[in-house]
Amino acid sequence: MLSLKGRKIIVCVTGSVAATETPKLVRELIRKGASVFCVMSKSATGIIHPDVLQWASGHDVVTQITGKVEHVKLAGAVPEKADAVVVAPCTANTIGKIANAIDDTAVTTVVTTAFGSGIPIMVVPAMHISMYRHPIVLENLAKLKKFKVTVVAPREEEGKAKFPSISRVVSGIEMLFMEKDLFGKKILVTAGATVEDIDSVRYISNRSSGKMGIWLAEQAYARGADVTLVRGNTLVEPAYPMKDIKVKSAKEMFNAIKENINVDIVVHAAAVSDYTVEKQSGKISTKSSLALELTPATKILEKIKKLNKRAFLIGFKAEYNVTKEQLVEKAFKKLKAAKADLIIANDIGRQDRGIGSDNNEVYVVDPKKRVTHFGLEHKRLIANKILDLVK
Ligand SMILES: Cc1cc2nc3c(=O)[nH]c(=O)nc-3n(C[C@H](O)[C@H](O)[C@H](O)COP(=O)(O)O)c2cc1C
């Protein structure tokens, strides 16, 4: 399902320092079976020499469009046209041009042509965080998503917009070619950590990265589902143009779920705060000791079947340092209380999996208390195995 064997992929490069990553991307795509053709903007050639990409891809590199009409040969409506066009890295400049159909470099000409011949397009923005936060750059990216361009967002870490890992870019490309076996299904996925404000500055939250939920939403989207994502705080951004609703508190998350509950499947992967607290305005003084009164927040999972009893409901149960038997027992109890169809249980007491990690090991518990074990592997693969259970 995830091979790139026989795929023809055009990798376009623009003038970002992250262009130094592109040869690695090209080599990885070739290793996975793809044939790769590279196109560079003039600015990109000032950062890496075209010879490096010629070496990496094994093909001549297009740096300008000539009488050979390279753009038509690569991305026109011709039998040998490419299967995907990937702009990695993509500058703020080229994002703006693509979003406005401006075409004045070899890269933008290939992208314009690909649009017209229905080739899937993916962009991987790379720029300093201050550029990435420019509202018009963000608006341009939203516009690209609206026109079905896949955007693999940078990792925002330590105040920097870091180029995503090569494996993240490659998996984004693989996802363009996934079998659309969830076509026609409407799926609501929740992800990330909710935030309960204590005052205008402080809050209660948890360490959930949202990675599991976002992989579930992305994989469901890549498999053809109509996905609505409701997310609290997350470390990652969804790459696909799905409906993406951002919320803060457990209450806001519940309201967003209610408004989008008319679906076939609900996957509630968010780490919702168990408690809420009455927000005080301003900043509470630190001069004296302070007792916070925490009140239990709505158990969202238990409300979902009441809102839509036909939805196939998948919940998550995280426990800390328990035996497998205890984990399954707690998951089953949760399943019964929510009338859920599956609970995905994991032990977050271990360093190398679960919360924050890219990997997970889970036990899937069903209403007959049957247990399926998915051993330690990447959350993306776990997400697909979970989705296999509902298709
Ligand atoms: C060394 C260097 C690094 C740059 N890095 C970036 C970058 O990471 N992201 C970006 O949007 N622009 C970056 N720029 C600016 C772009 O190269 C510039 O906007 C250029 O016009 C982009 O043209 P292109 O989109 O056709 O490649 C950089 C420029 C230089 C000289």
The ligand as an SDF file (V2000), in Angstrom:
LIG
                    3D

 31 33  0  0  0  0  0  0  0  0999 V2000
   20.7240   32.0110    1.9120 C   0  0  0  0  0  0  0  0  0  0  0  0
   19.2900   32.3370    1.6940 C   0  0  0  0  0  0  0  0  0  0  0  0
   18.3330   31.6530    2.4050 C   0  0  0  0  0  0  0  0  0  0  0  0
   16.9830   31.9020    2.2230 C   0  0  0  0  0  0  0  0  0  0  0  0
   16.0670   31.1580    2.9150 N   0  0  0  0  0  0  0  0  0  0  0  0
   14.7650   31.3500    2.6950 C   0  0  0  0  0  0  0  0  0  0  0  0
   13.8130   30.5060    3.3140 C   0  0  0  0  0  0  0  0  0  0  0  0
   14.1460   29.5930    4.0810 O   0  0  0  0  0  0  0  0  0  0  0  0
   12.5080   30.7020    3.0440 N   0  0  0  0  0  0  0  0  0  0  0  0
   12.0880   31.6860    2.2000 C   0  0  0  0  0  0  0  0  0  0  0  0
   10.8790   31.8020    2.0080 O   0  0  0  0  0  0  0  0  0  0  0  0
   12.9600   32.5100    1.5910 N   0  0  0  0  0  0  0  0  0  0  0  0
   14.2920   32.3470    1.7960 C   0  0  0  0  0  0  0  0  0  0  0  0
   15.2030   33.1550    1.1510 N   0  0  0  0  0  0  0  0  0  0  0  0
   14.6960   34.2170    0.2740 C   0  0  0  0  0  0  0  0  0  0  0  0
   14.3180   33.6590   -1.0900 C   0  0  0  0  0  0  0  0  0  0  0  0
   15.4240   33.0330   -1.6880 O   0  0  0  0  0  0  0  0  0  0  0  0
   13.7710   34.7850   -1.9740 C   0  0  0  0  0  0  0  0  0  0  0  0
   12.5080   35.1860   -1.5130 O   0  0  0  0  0  0  0  0  0  0  0  0
   13.6770   34.3960   -3.4150 C   0  0  0  0  0  0  0  0  0  0  0  0
   13.1280   35.4640   -4.1590 O   0  0  0  0  0  0  0  0  0  0  0  0
   12.8220   33.1550   -3.6020 C   0  0  0  0  0  0  0  0  0  0  0  0
   12.6810   32.8300   -4.9630 O   0  0  0  0  0  0  0  0  0  0  0  0
   11.9910   31.4730   -5.4210 P   0  0  0  0  0  0  0  0  0  0  0  0
   10.7510   31.3450   -4.6370 O   0  0  0  0  0  0  0  0  0  0  0  0
   11.7210   31.6390   -6.8740 O   0  0  0  0  0  0  0  0  0  0  0  0
   12.9740   30.3870   -5.1910 O   0  0  0  0  0  0  0  0  0  0  0  0
   16.5580   32.9190    1.3180 C   0  0  0  0  0  0  0  0  0  0  0  0
   17.5300   33.6100    0.5950 C   0  0  0  0  0  0  0  0  0  0  0  0
   18.8640   33.3190    0.7730 C   0  0  0  0  0  0  0  0  0  0  0  0
   19.8880   34.0670   -0.0340 C   0  0  0  0  0  0  0  0  0  0  0  0
  1  2  1  0
  2  3  1  0
  2 30  2  0
  3  4  2  0
  4  5  1  0
  4 28  1  0
  5  6  2  0
  6  7  1  0
  6 13  1  0
  7  8  2  0
  7  9  1  0
  9 10  1  0
 10 11  2  0
 10 12  1  0
 12 13  2  0
 13 14  1  0
 14 15  1  0
 14 28  1  0
 15 16  1  0
 16 17  1  0
 16 18  1  0
 18 19  1  0
 18 20  1  0
 20 21  1  0
 20 22  1  0
 22 23  1  0
 23 24  1  0
 24 25  2  0
 24 26  1  0
 24 27  1  0
 28 29  2  0
 29 30  1  0
 30 31  1  0
M  END
$$$$
